[in-house]
């Protein structure tokens, strides 16, 4: 059911292709495993939510937001890799196109 919900959400959204360079990450108030990803690449709010029932990456706010479903282990892995890049004072890039295609340490 969860995968079907994610597929429906992704199919309903406009196609989005971009590279996001995350400069820093901060916890979302009131959540233990949800993080605001800060970037100069785009102006929209970016949240990596690894705590909610439906986990994923949200770009934007409200009805204009684009959501990408992540499996719990993929969400946690993305968080850990992003945190590791930032700890090394580097940026972490996310390649987005119909989902999170790749992520890696970048400059």
RAQUILIN-V32091 format. One record per residue. SS is DSSP state (H for helix, E for strand, C for the rest). Layout:
# RAQUILIN-V32091
SS
SS
This chain:
# RAQUILIN-V32091
C
H
H
H
H
H
H
H
H
H
H
C
C
C
C
C
E
E
E
E
E
E
E
E
E
E
E
C
C
C
C
C
C
E
E
E
E
E
E
C
C
C
C
C
C
E
E
E
E
C
C
C
C
C
C
E
E
E
E
C
C
H
H
H
C
E
E
E
E
C
C
H
H
H
H
H
H
H
H
H
H
H
H
H
H
H
H
C
C
C
E
E
E
E
E
E
E
C
C
E
E
E
E
E
E
E
C
